[in-house]
Structure formats: structure tokens, C-alpha cells
Amino acid sequence: MRSDAALLAAARSDPGAFRELYDRYAERVLAYHHRRCRDEDAAHDLTAETFAQVWLVRARFRDECDGSAAPWVFGIARNVLLVSVRRRALEARARERLGVLVSPVSVSPQDAWLEGLDDELVPEAVRMRVVDEKDYDEIARELGTTPGAARVRVHRGLAALRKERTR
């Protein structure tokens, strides 16, 4: 059986090696996330994000535990969880600043504050600006438009939110 360090080294050119590492840790990482967030769907999302990050930074792995990557993998899992918690807090503050309450209807908390907007690109632009705190150049690149158009979309989205709030 290859060590975690050997699998990560091989994963630079062999996706099968990464799959073996994933199979070795996926259940434990999922359990870690589930214990902390107590939401099965969120735990699966966090686990997927953890392994996406492990894949992206696999070349940076340094074997400091006699071939085991467990501390490194769980360190990444912890960081992914912290980023998620910060993002949720940021989203909650953004909703509070905009005066939008999340209703307990069948809408997910991430999407509830964007309800009522017609153009699907407008809420995406608002989310990128308010929640992700991206500048207009970044928003424009991601939406395939100009910074001026991105600014207009954000403005329209915020105006629609204000209008929706006063109803």
C-alpha cells in the first residue's frame, strides 16, 4: 500500500493516485464536516470543496508526518469550513444591510435575499458585489461583460431589492 505522500506525488501526473487518496480520506472528512455543521448537504458540499482544494494544492504537499497526509488534508478541511462560516456571516450581514429577511419558505438562505429579481444576471452581479466583495472588473470578467455593464446590473439589482423590501 502506497503512503499518502507517494499518492500525492504520483497525483501530479496520475489522477488514479488522487482517487486512491480520496477514497482513503473521503468518509473521515465527510464525518468531520458533518460533526461541525450538522447539515448533511452542507457536509457533502464542504467535503467536495475540501478535495477540490487538496487537488489544486497537491504539489505543495510536504511530507512532515512519515508519509501521512492526514494532518494536511484535515488542515485544508478546517480552512474550507472556516471560509464557509465567514461567507455565511458575510451573507447574513449583507442581507441585514439591505434589509432583506430570509423567509422560512422552501428557499435556501443563500438565494432568498435575491428572490423577486427578474434578470438572472442581476442577482448574480449583486451576489458577486455584496457577498463575494468582488470589484466591477472581476464581475465583468466572470459575467462576460464590461465593468460599466456590471455596475449597471449591480445598481439595478440593489434598486429591485430596495423596491421589494418596501412592499
Phi and psi in degrees as a GROMACS rama.xvg file:
@    title "Ramachandran Plot"
@    xaxis  label "Phi"
@    yaxis  label "Psi"
@TYPE xy
-76.0017  147.906  ARG-2
-72.5454  163.857  SER-3
-59.2623  -40.9091  ASP-4
-61.415  -41.3689  ALA-5
-67.0777  -38.7567  ALA-6
-64.7218  -42.4888  LEU-7
-67.2471  -36.8323  LEU-8
-65.0571  -43.8112  ALA-9
-69.1781  -29.6515  ALA-10
-65.7155  -14.3734  ALA-11
-64.168  -26.0535  ARG-12
-131.413  -5.415  SER-13
-129.528  100.036  ASP-14
-59.2616  -26.8091  PRO-15
-62.4355  -33.6463  GLY-16
-66.59  -38.9936  ALA-17
-65.6457  -38.8337  PHE-18
-59.2611  -40.5906  ARG-19
-63.4516  -41.9737  GLU-20
-64.5897  -43.3069  LEU-21
-57.6242  -49.5233  TYR-22
-59.5308  -32.3485  ASP-23
-70.0566  -34.6767  ARG-24
-115.201  -14.8357  TYR-25
-55.8726  -48.0871  ALA-26
-63.5759  -39.9336  GLU-27
-68.6402  -39.5213  ARG-28
-67.305  -41.5637  VAL-29
-59.3268  -45.7133  LEU-30
-62.2564  -40.8082  ALA-31
-57.0132  -50.8949  TYR-32
-66.9198  -39.097  HIS-33
-64.3874  -41.2262  HIS-34
-60.6228  -34.8011  ARG-35
-85.177  -36.5528  ARG-36
-104.728  -16.4385  CYS-37
55.1546  30.4456  ARG-38
-135.21  113.792  ASP-39
-61.2323  -44.0206  GLU-40
-62.9012  -44.9089  ASP-41
-62.9072  -39.2649  ALA-42
-62.2035  -40.1808  ALA-43
-66.0806  -42.719  HIS-44
-61.4496  -44.5172  ASP-45
-65.0845  -36.4173  LEU-46
-66.2622  -43.9833  THR-47
-60.6456  -43.6112  ALA-48
-65.6182  -37.774  GLU-49
-58.4541  -48.8271  THR-50
-73.1122  -26.3284  PHE-51
-64.6869  -41.6708  ALA-52
-68.0831  -41.229  GLN-53
-57.8787  -43.7451  VAL-54
-61.7264  -46.2757  TRP-55
-64.5592  -32.7112  LEU-56
-110.263  16.5397  VAL-57
-57.1972  -30.4351  ARG-58
-70.8491  -17.3553  ALA-59
-88.1545  -4.79459  ARG-60
-61.0717  132.543  PHE-61
-120.433  123.752  ARG-62
-74.0805  102.704  ASP-63
-117.224  5.14081  GLU-64
-133.728  46.2158  CYS-65
52.1024  45.7451  ASP-66
94.3867  -11.2332  GLY-67
-87.8338  134.938  SER-68
-102.182  4.03256  ALA-69
-54.6083  -50.3606  ALA-70
-61.4397  -36.739  PRO-71
-67.6916  -47.1395  TRP-72
-62.9114  -44.5971  VAL-73
-73.3832  -25.4292  PHE-74
-64.9785  -42.0582  GLY-75
-65.4737  -42.1491  ILE-76
-59.3504  -42.2091  ALA-77
-62.8885  -44.166  ARG-78
-63.6652  -41.1156  ASN-79
-61.171  -42.8919  VAL-80
-63.0812  -44.2973  LEU-81
-62.9284  -41.6316  LEU-82
-62.221  -40.7966  VAL-83
-63.0955  -43.5505  SER-84
-63.6173  -44.4881  VAL-85
-62.5505  -41.8508  ARG-86
-62.3024  -43.0081  ARG-87
-64.0296  -40.3314  ARG-88
-64.5593  -40.4846  ALA-89
-63.5208  -43.3305  LEU-90
-61.9525  -42.0466  GLU-91
-63.6319  -42.572  ALA-92
-64.4639  -39.8154  ARG-93
-63.7217  -44.0922  ALA-94
-62.0124  -40.9053  ARG-95
-64.2365  -44.5633  GLU-96
-60.9648  -36.9638  ARG-97
-82.8853  -8.54878  LEU-98
73.1846  27.727  GLY-99
-105.304  124.718  VAL-100
-94.6717  147.388  LEU-101
-91.4973  120.871  VAL-102
-86.4479  150.409  SER-103
-78.63  15.4833  PRO-104
-66.0147  -174.597  VAL-105
-78.9598  33.1908  SER-106
-106.289  136.17  VAL-107
-69.3467  148.15  SER-108
-55.9501  -34.6736  PRO-109
-65.4317  -31.8659  GLN-110
-101.024  -15.5924  ASP-111
-60.9562  -39.8507  ALA-112
-72.9087  -8.39885  TRP-113
-102.49  1.48538  LEU-114
-61.5883  149.399  GLU-115
90.4651  -2.24578  GLY-116
-96.0869  131.958  LEU-117
-76.592  -52.3801  ASP-118
-77.1756  121.088  ASP-119
-65.2792  -23.3678  GLU-120
-77.5844  -26.3431  LEU-121
-65.2324  -51.9076  VAL-122
-63.3163  -32.9949  PRO-123
-64.0885  -42.1788  GLU-124
-64.7486  -40.9985  ALA-125
-63.8749  -44.8772  VAL-126
-59.3123  -46.1902  ARG-127
-61.6322  -38.6962  MET-128
-76.8621  -48.2313  ARG-129
-83.7166  -46.6749  VAL-130
-84.8676  -49.782  VAL-131
-83.8579  -9.96627  ASP-132
54.8937  41.7215  GLU-133
-87.0431  151.686  LYS-134
-82.9294  169.519  ASP-135
-65.4533  -30.1421  TYR-136
-64.0853  -43.1365  ASP-137
-64.7855  -43.6317  GLU-138
-61.1904  -44.704  ILE-139
-60.3579  -44.2901  ALA-140
-60.0038  -46.0329  ARG-141
-69.5389  -31.6874  GLU-142
-93.8103  -3.94789  LEU-143
68.5139  42.6083  GLY-144
-139.201  -169.222  THR-145
-93.4695  159.171  THR-146
-58.9601  -35.9602  PRO-147
-63.688  -43.2385  GLY-148
-66.1215  -37.6174  ALA-149
-62.7138  -41.6478  ALA-150
-61.2933  -42.2771  ARG-151
-63.7252  -43.2271  VAL-152
-62.1136  -42.4038  ARG-153
-64.0615  -45.4457  VAL-154
-58.8251  -47.0883  HIS-155
-63.0866  -40.544  ARG-156
-64.0501  -43.86  GLY-157
-66.1432  -39.1881  LEU-158
-62.1053  -42.8239  ALA-159
-64.1511  -38.3169  ALA-160
-64.179  -44.1202  LEU-161
-60.801  -44.0139  ARG-162
-62.6542  -43.5679  LYS-163
-63.1279  -36.9691  GLU-164
-66.8983  -33.0221  ARG-165
-83.6863  -5.3107  THR-166
